[in-house]
């Protein structure tokens, strides 16, 4: 049985997920994600987001607090 996707509440996102949504917005893909979920993205789009998430996390580790 397929899992039903819940509507995305952009005001109630876990902090670790927030970065994905920010990058999707920067790339102009947020409307596509909200409408169809992450599965609606192509492999190229998903890979681009994943790469940018990794890059941002790496940069955050370098910055001394």
Buried (B, 14 or more C-beta within 10 A) or exposed (E): EEEEEEEBEEEEBEEEEEBBBBBBBEBEBBEBBBEEEBEBBEEEBBEBBEEBBEEBEEEEEEEEE
